[in-house]
Amino acid sequence: MSENCNHDCNSCGENCASRDPKSFIKPQNKGSNVKKLITVVSGKGGVGKSLVTGLAAVESRRSGYSTAILDADITGPSIPKMFGLGWQDVSGTEDSLLPAVTKTGIKVMSMNLLMENPDQPVIWRSPVITGALTQFWTDVAWGDVDYMFVDMPPGTGDVPLTVYQSLPVDGIVIVTTPQDLVGMIVDKAVGMANTMQKPILGLVENMSYVKCPDCGREIRVFGDSHAEELAAKHGFPVIGRIALDPALTAACDAGEIEYYDGEYLTELKTILESL
């Protein structure tokens, strides 16, 4: 047992020899058959986890897979906006919620889908937030899903810990940006993944560059990329680099990310299939 153990495995992140890594996994809803679950994480906010989650789900769906998104960012959900979904798109049965379904067939559950006013803040303490997150797994009948992507909140606190302990995570995608500061944040995310014994699939660098509309040159607004360096340091691949693209921003704002034709995460299909 670790000297830092607090003797409560529900809230402790220590990797004790006595811990059973599967002991806290919650059962799926009886109406669910989720085959692979991928989390999209970063150690800080504002780097584009939701964007990468949305693009990853779109890439998966375009490849012919049954795909879902569980929005674990309970207090700051943005997935419904990207896909043009609202509270009227969620339904249910006597004992289960049914996820909203996007225009191309991606299943989605998010806190904003349960609120008639999407601008209303969720002012909850941590136990209520983690309880709601768990219910998105146990109380939602997801049906058959090949790949579920979990849009994680920033940091390494209660919600990420709950996801790692309660959901059967098969892999992690880490999101970064080119700034030097973010390297330290990636180290924190990697450290938590290693502590929780979850495999890291690779790194996605967001805001990597702007492409000049006249000459096509890639302009590195935030400095040189550190993606290869960070990936080599920790021993995982770079999955893709996403440009600062006004067309992508417009697609997200209009709820039409599914129709954006950028191909930034084409490598993801190979990585997912290797699972």
C-alpha positions in Angstrom: 0.0 0.0 0.0 1.3 3.5 -0.9 2.3 5.8 2.0 0.1 8.4 0.4 -3.0 6.2 0.2 -6.1 7.7 2.0 -7.7 4.3 2.3 -10.7 5.3 0.1 -10.2 4.0 -3.4 -13.2 6.1 -4.7 -11.2 9.3 -4.2 -7.6 8.2 -4.1 -5.4 8.2 -7.1 -2.6 6.1 -5.6 -1.6 3.0 -7.5 -1.6 0.5 -4.6 -0.7 -3.1 -5.1 -3.9 -4.0 -3.4 -6.1 -2.1 -5.8 -8.1 -4.0 -8.3 -8.2 -1.8 -11.4 -11.6 -3.2 -12.4 -13.2 -3.1 -9.0 -15.0 0.2 -9.5 -16.1 -0.2 -13.2 -19.7 0.6 -13.5 -21.9 -1.8 -15.6 -23.3 -0.5 -18.8 -26.9 0.2 -19.2 -28.8 -3.0 -20.2 -29.6 -1.2 -23.5 -25.9 -0.5 -24.3 -23.2 -2.4 -26.0 -20.2 -0.1 -26.1 -17.2 -1.9 -27.5 -14.3 0.6 -27.2 -14.2 3.8 -25.1 -11.7 6.5 -25.8 -11.1 9.6 -23.6 -9.9 13.0 -25.0 -7.9 14.8 -22.3 -5.6 17.6 -21.5 -4.1 19.0 -18.3 -5.6 22.5 -18.9 -8.6 24.1 -20.5 -8.8 26.0 -23.8 -6.7 23.7 -25.9 -9.5 22.2 -28.0 -10.5 18.9 -26.3 -14.1 19.3 -27.5 -13.0 20.1 -31.0 -10.8 17.0 -31.2 -13.6 14.9 -29.7 -16.0 16.1 -32.3 -13.5 15.6 -35.2 -12.6 12.2 -33.9 -16.2 11.1 -33.8 -16.8 12.5 -37.3 -13.8 10.6 -38.6 -15.0 7.4 -36.9 -18.5 7.8 -38.3 -17.2 8.5 -41.8 -15.2 5.3 -41.6 -18.5 3.4 -41.2 -18.4 2.8 -37.4 -21.2 3.2 -35.0 -20.0 6.2 -32.9 -21.0 8.0 -29.8 -19.9 11.0 -27.6 -20.3 11.1 -23.9 -19.7 14.7 -22.8 -18.0 14.5 -19.4 -17.5 18.3 -19.2 -20.7 18.7 -17.1 -20.2 22.4 -16.2 -18.8 23.5 -19.6 -20.5 21.4 -22.3 -19.9 22.4 -25.9 -20.5 19.2 -27.9 -24.2 19.8 -28.5 -23.5 23.3 -30.1 -21.0 21.8 -32.5 -23.5 19.2 -33.8 -26.6 21.4 -33.8 -28.4 19.5 -31.0 -30.7 20.7 -28.2 -32.8 19.5 -25.3 -35.6 18.5 -27.7 -33.4 15.9 -29.3 -33.2 13.7 -26.1 -35.9 11.1 -25.4 -36.3 8.2 -23.0 -38.1 5.0 -22.0 -39.5 4.1 -18.6 -36.1 3.2 -17.2 -33.5 4.7 -19.5 -32.5 7.9 -21.3 -31.9 7.7 -25.0 -29.1 9.8 -26.5 -29.6 12.5 -29.1 -28.6 11.5 -32.6 -26.8 13.8 -35.0 -27.6 14.2 -38.7 -25.0 11.6 -39.7 -25.9 9.2 -36.9 -23.5 10.0 -34.0 -25.1 9.4 -30.6 -24.5 12.2 -28.0 -25.3 12.7 -24.4 -24.4 16.0 -22.7 -25.6 18.0 -19.7 -26.8 20.8 -22.1 -29.1 18.3 -23.8 -31.0 18.0 -20.5 -31.5 21.8 -20.1 -34.1 23.8 -22.0 -31.9 26.9 -21.6 -28.4 26.0 -22.7 -27.0 29.2 -21.1 -28.1 28.2 -17.6 -25.0 27.5 -15.5 -24.6 24.2 -13.7 -23.7 25.2 -10.2 -23.1 21.8 -8.5 -20.6 20.5 -6.0 -18.2 17.7 -7.1 -20.2 14.7 -5.8 -23.3 15.7 -7.8 -21.2 16.3 -10.9 -19.5 12.9 -10.7 -22.9 11.3 -10.0 -24.4 12.8 -13.2 -21.4 11.7 -15.2 -21.7 8.1 -14.0 -25.4 8.2 -14.9 -24.5 9.1 -18.5 -22.9 5.6 -18.6 -25.3 3.6 -16.5 -28.7 5.2 -17.2 -28.4 6.0 -20.9 -29.3 3.2 -23.4 -26.6 3.8 -26.0 -27.3 0.7 -28.1 -24.6 -0.8 -30.2 -21.5 1.5 -30.3 -18.2 0.6 -31.9 -16.3 3.6 -30.6 -17.4 6.0 -27.8 -15.4 9.2 -27.3 -15.5 10.9 -23.9 -14.9 14.7 -23.9 -13.1 15.3 -20.6 -13.0 18.4 -18.5 -9.6 20.0 -18.0 -7.2 18.9 -15.2 -6.7 15.8 -13.1 -9.4 16.2 -10.5 -12.6 14.4 -9.5 -14.2 14.0 -12.9 -11.2 12.5 -14.7 -10.6 10.3 -11.7 -14.2 9.1 -11.8 -14.0 8.4 -15.5 -10.8 6.4 -15.1 -12.1 4.4 -12.2 -15.8 3.9 -13.3 -15.7 3.5 -17.0 -13.8 0.8 -19.0 -11.3 3.2 -20.7 -9.5 1.5 -23.7 -7.3 4.4 -24.7 -6.5 8.1 -24.2 -5.9 10.9 -26.8 -4.0 13.8 -25.4 -4.6 17.3 -26.8 -1.9 20.0 -26.9 -1.0 23.3 -28.5 2.4 24.5 -29.7 3.2 26.8 -26.7 6.2 25.7 -24.5 3.9 25.9 -21.4 1.7 23.1 -22.6 4.5 20.6 -22.5 4.3 20.7 -18.7 0.5 20.2 -18.9 1.0 17.2 -21.2 3.4 15.7 -18.6 0.6 16.0 -16.0 -2.0 14.3 -18.2 0.5 11.5 -19.0 1.3 11.1 -15.3 -2.3 10.6 -14.4 -2.9 8.1 -17.3 0.1 6.1 -16.1 -1.0 6.2 -12.5 -4.4 4.9 -13.5 -2.8 2.3 -15.8 -4.6 3.6 -19.0 -3.0 3.3 -22.4 -2.2 6.5 -24.3 -3.0 6.2 -28.0 -1.3 9.4 -29.1 -1.1 13.2 -29.2 -3.1 15.7 -31.3 -1.7 19.2 -31.6 -4.5 21.9 -32.1 -3.9 25.4 -33.3 -0.8 24.1 -35.0 -0.6 26.6 -37.8 -2.5 28.9 -40.2 -2.4 28.2 -43.9 -1.9 31.3 -46.1 -4.8 31.5 -48.5 -2.6 32.9 -51.2 0.6 30.8 -51.2 -0.4 27.9 -49.0 2.5 28.4 -46.6 1.9 27.2 -43.0 2.4 30.1 -40.6 3.1 29.0 -37.0 1.2 31.7 -35.1 2.0 30.2 -31.7 5.6 29.2 -32.4 7.2 26.0 -33.5 5.5 22.7 -32.9 6.7 20.6 -29.9 4.4 17.7 -30.8 7.1 15.3 -32.1 9.3 16.1 -29.1 6.6 15.5 -26.6 5.4 12.3 -28.2 8.9 10.9 -28.4 9.5 11.8 -24.8 6.6 9.7 -23.7 6.7 7.0 -26.4 3.5 7.5 -28.3 2.7 8.8 -31.8 1.4 12.2 -33.1 -2.0 11.4 -34.4 -2.5 14.8 -36.2 -2.1 18.5 -36.3 -5.2 20.8 -36.6 -4.9 24.2 -38.2 -6.5 27.4 -37.2 -9.2 27.4 -39.9 -12.0 30.0 -40.0 -14.1 27.4 -42.0 -13.8 24.9 -39.1 -14.8 27.6 -36.6 -17.8 28.5 -38.7 -18.9 24.9 -39.0 -18.7 24.4 -35.2 -20.7 27.7 -34.6 -23.3 26.6 -37.1 -23.7 23.1 -35.6 -22.3 21.6 -38.8 -19.0 20.1 -37.8 -20.1 16.8 -39.5 -19.9 18.5 -42.9 -16.4 20.1 -42.4 -14.1 18.5 -45.0 -10.7 18.8 -43.2 -8.8 15.6 -42.9 -6.6 16.2 -39.8 -7.3 12.9 -37.9 -7.1 10.3 -40.7 -4.4 8.4 -38.8 -6.9 7.9 -35.9 -8.8 5.2 -37.8 -5.7 2.9 -38.0 -4.9 3.5 -34.3 -8.5 2.7 -33.2 -8.6 -0.4 -35.3 -5.4 -1.6 -33.7 -7.3 -1.8 -30.4 
